[in-house]
Amino acid sequence: MPAWLLWLIAAGLFGAGEVVSLDLVLLMFAGGALGGMTVALLGGPVVLQLIAFIVTSGVLLGLVRPVAKRHLIERTPQQLDGVDALIGRTAQVTQAVDGHSGRIRMGADEWSARSQHSGERFDVGQTVRIMQVDGATAVVGDALE
């Protein structure tokens, strides 16, 4: 079996292992294996292939992994996810909303809702703004707020 094929299989196994671990280490080893494969395809001896594997993996682990991990883990305020992404959006009232109950439609989604202030009431068809999400209930206020 040619050496380049062994390196390719190793890269595939490292890639498959990365899918399970999700730590971005095995992915860097997969890149190193591709470096070893490149040297093998160019006809380099096994020693050079191993050096290419080690150097490429080391560079990827030292330079690429920290940047990639930072982008995957850290968030900026503009990168809201989950229910935080709903806050500030507007919705249409589909069932009258008061301090205890009601329904709103935002796009294709329909949510249970209640008004932000106890005396507020929003009738069907009015536009409201989502101020916060309390469990599965959107707390809404006047769209002009």
Contacts in CASP RR format, 6 or more apart in sequence:
PFRMAT RR
TARGET T0000
AUTHOR 0000-0000-0000
METHOD contacts of the structure
MODEL  1
MPAWLLWLIAAGLFGAGEVVSLDLVLLMFAGGALGGMTVALLGGPVVLQL
IAFIVTSGVLLGLVRPVAKRHLIERTPQQLDGVDALIGRTAQVTQAVDGH
SGRIRMGADEWSARSQHSGERFDVGQTVRIMQVDGATAVVGDALE
2 40 0 8 1.000
3 40 0 8 1.000
3 46 0 8 1.000
3 49 0 8 1.000
4 37 0 8 1.000
4 40 0 8 1.000
4 41 0 8 1.000
6 40 0 8 1.000
7 33 0 8 1.000
7 34 0 8 1.000
7 35 0 8 1.000
7 36 0 8 1.000
7 37 0 8 1.000
7 40 0 8 1.000
7 49 0 8 1.000
7 53 0 8 1.000
8 33 0 8 1.000
8 34 0 8 1.000
8 37 0 8 1.000
10 30 0 8 1.000
10 33 0 8 1.000
11 30 0 8 1.000
11 31 0 8 1.000
11 32 0 8 1.000
11 33 0 8 1.000
11 34 0 8 1.000
11 37 0 8 1.000
12 30 0 8 1.000
12 33 0 8 1.000
14 26 0 8 1.000
14 27 0 8 1.000
14 29 0 8 1.000
14 30 0 8 1.000
14 31 0 8 1.000
14 33 0 8 1.000
15 26 0 8 1.000
15 27 0 8 1.000
15 30 0 8 1.000
17 26 0 8 1.000
18 24 0 8 1.000
18 25 0 8 1.000
18 26 0 8 1.000
18 27 0 8 1.000
18 30 0 8 1.000
24 65 0 8 1.000
24 68 0 8 1.000
24 69 0 8 1.000
24 72 0 8 1.000
25 61 0 8 1.000
25 65 0 8 1.000
28 57 0 8 1.000
28 58 0 8 1.000
28 60 0 8 1.000
28 61 0 8 1.000
28 64 0 8 1.000
28 65 0 8 1.000
29 57 0 8 1.000
31 56 0 8 1.000
31 57 0 8 1.000
31 60 0 8 1.000
32 52 0 8 1.000
32 53 0 8 1.000
32 56 0 8 1.000
32 57 0 8 1.000
32 58 0 8 1.000
32 60 0 8 1.000
33 53 0 8 1.000
34 56 0 8 1.000
35 52 0 8 1.000
35 53 0 8 1.000
35 56 0 8 1.000
36 49 0 8 1.000
36 50 0 8 1.000
36 52 0 8 1.000
36 53 0 8 1.000
36 56 0 8 1.000
37 49 0 8 1.000
38 52 0 8 1.000
39 48 0 8 1.000
39 49 0 8 1.000
39 52 0 8 1.000
40 49 0 8 1.000
75 81 0 8 1.000
80 87 0 8 1.000
83 133 0 8 1.000
83 135 0 8 1.000
86 106 0 8 1.000
86 130 0 8 1.000
86 133 0 8 1.000
86 138 0 8 1.000
87 130 0 8 1.000
87 131 0 8 1.000
87 132 0 8 1.000
87 133 0 8 1.000
88 129 0 8 1.000
88 130 0 8 1.000
88 131 0 8 1.000
89 106 0 8 1.000
89 129 0 8 1.000
89 130 0 8 1.000
90 106 0 8 1.000
90 127 0 8 1.000
90 128 0 8 1.000
90 129 0 8 1.000
90 130 0 8 1.000
90 143 0 8 1.000
91 104 0 8 1.000
91 105 0 8 1.000
91 106 0 8 1.000
91 107 0 8 1.000
91 111 0 8 1.000
91 113 0 8 1.000
91 127 0 8 1.000
91 128 0 8 1.000
91 129 0 8 1.000
91 130 0 8 1.000
91 138 0 8 1.000
91 140 0 8 1.000
92 104 0 8 1.000
92 105 0 8 1.000
92 106 0 8 1.000
92 125 0 8 1.000
92 126 0 8 1.000
92 127 0 8 1.000
92 128 0 8 1.000
93 102 0 8 1.000
93 103 0 8 1.000
93 104 0 8 1.000
93 113 0 8 1.000
93 122 0 8 1.000
93 123 0 8 1.000
93 124 0 8 1.000
93 125 0 8 1.000
93 126 0 8 1.000
93 127 0 8 1.000
93 128 0 8 1.000
94 103 0 8 1.000
94 104 0 8 1.000
94 105 0 8 1.000
94 110 0 8 1.000
94 124 0 8 1.000
94 125 0 8 1.000
95 101 0 8 1.000
95 102 0 8 1.000
95 103 0 8 1.000
95 124 0 8 1.000
96 102 0 8 1.000
96 121 0 8 1.000
96 122 0 8 1.000
96 123 0 8 1.000
96 124 0 8 1.000
97 103 0 8 1.000
97 104 0 8 1.000
97 113 0 8 1.000
97 114 0 8 1.000
97 115 0 8 1.000
97 121 0 8 1.000
97 122 0 8 1.000
97 128 0 8 1.000
97 140 0 8 1.000
98 114 0 8 1.000
98 115 0 8 1.000
98 119 0 8 1.000
98 120 0 8 1.000
98 121 0 8 1.000
98 122 0 8 1.000
99 114 0 8 1.000
99 115 0 8 1.000
99 117 0 8 1.000
99 118 0 8 1.000
99 119 0 8 1.000
99 120 0 8 1.000
99 121 0 8 1.000
100 114 0 8 1.000
101 112 0 8 1.000
101 113 0 8 1.000
101 114 0 8 1.000
102 112 0 8 1.000
102 113 0 8 1.000
102 114 0 8 1.000
103 110 0 8 1.000
103 111 0 8 1.000
103 112 0 8 1.000
103 113 0 8 1.000
104 110 0 8 1.000
104 111 0 8 1.000
104 113 0 8 1.000
104 128 0 8 1.000
104 130 0 8 1.000
104 138 0 8 1.000
104 140 0 8 1.000
105 111 0 8 1.000
106 130 0 8 1.000
106 138 0 8 1.000
111 136 0 8 1.000
111 137 0 8 1.000
111 138 0 8 1.000
112 136 0 8 1.000
112 137 0 8 1.000
112 138 0 8 1.000
113 128 0 8 1.000
113 137 0 8 1.000
113 138 0 8 1.000
113 139 0 8 1.000
113 140 0 8 1.000
114 137 0 8 1.000
114 138 0 8 1.000
114 139 0 8 1.000
114 140 0 8 1.000
115 121 0 8 1.000
115 122 0 8 1.000
115 139 0 8 1.000
115 140 0 8 1.000
115 141 0 8 1.000
116 131 0 8 1.000
116 132 0 8 1.000
116 139 0 8 1.000
116 140 0 8 1.000
116 141 0 8 1.000
117 141 0 8 1.000
120 141 0 8 1.000
120 142 0 8 1.000
122 128 0 8 1.000
122 140 0 8 1.000
122 141 0 8 1.000
126 143 0 8 1.000
127 143 0 8 1.000
128 140 0 8 1.000
128 141 0 8 1.000
128 142 0 8 1.000
128 143 0 8 1.000
129 140 0 8 1.000
129 141 0 8 1.000
129 142 0 8 1.000
129 143 0 8 1.000
129 144 0 8 1.000
129 145 0 8 1.000
130 138 0 8 1.000
130 139 0 8 1.000
130 140 0 8 1.000
131 139 0 8 1.000
131 140 0 8 1.000
131 141 0 8 1.000
131 145 0 8 1.000
132 138 0 8 1.000
132 139 0 8 1.000
133 139 0 8 1.000
END
